[in-house]
């Protein structure tokens, strides 16, 4: 790959990508703790969905501020402080049996995670040739999905052996190591943008301008709905869905969830290359959307064995790997001077919709709940509850296809 930078640039990008991987582990780890969390906090599925979504509340709110702070401070200070927030939030989350304290802990983890993805994208946009941005965005997404993979079976095994609190403490200790890597290897004076710093008034004007840019907003909505198989399914409800449908334990179900992330990791890079090959971002996105919806419907209503389900979820994950291309479409729709804010706004839309859908699926489960409880009074949801709740994902994907028809092709702008 041709690039404008040296090995140090790759080192900086690599550390930022490792932090993004780590925060994904923290984000998805509750998916293998659902039963333990419901018992510890005496929670319904709706309450659990709200608890997990506290991560998204802070993550979403801080997207635009993080974009501005990244330009002003550079990645070293922002990433270092963010890593400490992740550690503190994890410790708080693991050390309590009170719901409101656990919510504060997840809120802190979300705060620390807010800068991870956009830091990688902004470093990619400014240290490497712009025609490779879509591939670097794919690599970034691949690192994040590997984090989702590590947050599945490995964390499930850790939870089963040590308990969910001790497992979370171990995850917090990894954050300390990443903090040290940031302090040692990322230079303090590094700036990730070539654009001139803007006055606060200019930043506000840029945000308002972007909010009126239909191409940016629609690209953000498309990216958000394309990510639903991950943030609304794989990160929380996939494990209990597979446990109920196939009668397997949480480690086996976490493996099914992990396969989705393996698919996303491969698809993120391969579909980015495919889009460059056919010279069309939008065709790649539309094909991925339609096929993802179809395979999701098959997953929900098929009566096949677990091995067939594994193949289906891998394909769903692979197709979901086209999602980062929407970020490229949004970035290409604006000037370089406001690309950082554009990426932050796009990611804000993705996380905002994600924060709505996790508790929404929990609410739908409660709506379809037939009144069954286990021996200790925790609600039991049968497979029909999960089928009807999860069906909202392919419905939204079908809607997304029609939204994509209003987004212009931008790949030609990269080769001019």
ABEGO torsion letter per residue (X at the ends): XBBABBAAAAAAAAAAAAAAAAAAAAAAAAAAAAAAAAAAAGBBAAAAAAAAAAAAAAAAAAAAAAAAAAAAAEAAAAAAAAAAAAAAAAAAAAABABAAAAAAAAAAAAAAAAAAAAAAAAAAAAABBAAAAAAAAAAAAAAAAAAAAAABAAAAAAAAAAEAAAAAAAAAAAAAAAAAAAAAABBAABBABABBBBBAAAAAAAAAAAAABAAAAAAAAAAAAAAAAAAAAAAAAAAAAAAAAAGBBAAAAAAAAAAAAAAAAAAAAAAAAAAAAAGBAAAAAAAAAAAAAAAAAAAAABABBAAAAAAAAAAAAAAAAAAAAAAAAAAAABBAAAAAAAAAAAAAAAAAAAAAAAAAAAAAAAAABAGBBBAAGBBBBBAAAAAAAAAAAAAAAAAAAAAAAABBBAAAAAAX
